[in-house]
Amino acid sequence: MVIRVFIASSSGFVAIKKKQQDVVRFLEANKIEFEEVDITMSEEQRQWMYKNIPPEKKPAQGNPLPPQIFNGDRYCGDYDSFFESKESNTVFSFLGLKSRLASKAEP
């Protein structure tokens, strides 16, 4: 399974861009393999994202905003959930990954 971060490259909202960058930078810094999926370039991907976010995680009005994070087809959460996991040092669990702390030694 690969981590997929659904983003909007042409978002006019600075807050959304900053949140997207925060997620991407964290994943890159921690060498976590991921794929960016730009929902502004693919209606099919956008609809897939909307359809696969659990109903209880969707906003009361409107559509869920990026970034939205998945591990394969499993929904991990939105930026707020990601931020909370980052603050509590549980990002690997949030992403459904095994922590790399035990595997730091390299040959």
Secondary structure, 3 states (H helix, E strand, C coil): CCEEEEECCCCCCHHHHHHHHHHHHHHHHCCCCEEEEECCCCHHHHHHHHHHCCHHHCCCCCCCCCCEEEECCEEEEEHHHHHHHHHCCCHHHHHCCCCCHHHCCCC
